[in-house]
Amino acid sequence: MRKLFRKGERVRSKIDGKVMEVLKYLKSNLVEVKWFDLDSKEVRMKKIKEDKLSKAA
C-alpha cells in the first residue's frame, strides 16, 4: 500500500480546492480528512480517494 500523505499533513482537494488535514488511511487508496466549514462553522469529516488530493503549499 502506497502512502503519499502522513497523518496530520495538510492537503488540498483537487475537486474544490479546500485545504484539509489527513486523519488516517482507511483502505489502500481511501483517506479520511477533516476541514473547517466556514458557512456552518463546524469541523467536517469526509472520506476521499488519495488521487483527488495534492500537497498543500
N, C-alpha and C positions, 0 to 999 in steps of 0.2 A: 504494500500500500504506500503510495507516494503522499507526502505531506508537504504542501507548498507553504503553509502558514502554521505558526505556533499559537498556542493558547495565549490570549491577551493581546495579540497583534492587531493593529488597525488595518482594515482592508476597505477597499472601495468597490461598490457594486457596479458592474458593467451595465446592469439593467436600468437603474435610475440615478446612479451617481452618489448614493448615500454612503457616508463613512460609517463603518460598523466595526465591532470588536468580536474577535473569534472566541467562542466559548469552549467548544470541543468538536472533535470529529465523531460522527455517528457511524458512517459506513466508509467504504473506500473512497467515495467521491462526494460525500454529503457532509456539510459543515453547519453547525448551529452557531448563529451570530445574534448579537443584540445591538440595538441602536436606540437613540432617544428621538421620539416623535414630537416635533415642535408643535403640531396642531393640538394634540390632546395632552401634551406634557406628560407622557408616560414612556417607560422603557419597554420596548417591544422586542420579541424574540422571533426568529424565523429560521427555517432550515433551507439552505441554498446549496446548489451544486458548486463544487470548487472551481469549475470552469467559468462561472459567471462572476468571479471575484478577481481583483488585482490588488497589488500592494498600494496602500495609500501613501502619498508623498508627504 
